[in-house]
Amino acid sequence: LLAREAGVAVRAELATLLADGSIVEVDLAEIEDITPSVADECFGKLAARLGDTSYHKRIVFVGGTSLLTRLIDFVVANRLKGHGA
């Protein structure tokens, strides 16, 4: 996931799944790399929309490398602090 547009598409898909109040499992096992801009576009903006508590309760990550999950966590934390654009 290297282009911001990919993040827009993933966020839209996740938002559809979350619309009914479900918990969504995001499988990162097949993701080799993600840019900070894609992570922000997808997960950062989603976290800002849902709020910190709801985001962490309703989005569950499985698989993926620790580097990948740390990047997503970093971007989400920055977005929730108001540093995202």
Steps between C-alpha positions, in 0.01 A plus 500: 500500500708783369261755346269724705212400271533144631442632850184679387365175353584294809348764732177502298479122518565498875245778557238290321579202721493715814168669415296238685708521818708192424852426611724468195808282479770639270739230380843649429667168422523564126611865534872540446521878523281802566590866478418741782267690266301185419484403867373850585250508216356168604548445870581852623191659351287206607628535858425873494146430383430219748688646795782336691297260713265381226786462249702280735196291596365452148814462284706189575826439316633149441817386328752738356843596623566695816642781284174521309283510811729754669472728196120477503490565877732801461293653221173443686639655818615807308164534327315473832727769648397727211828486309358333189407702194 
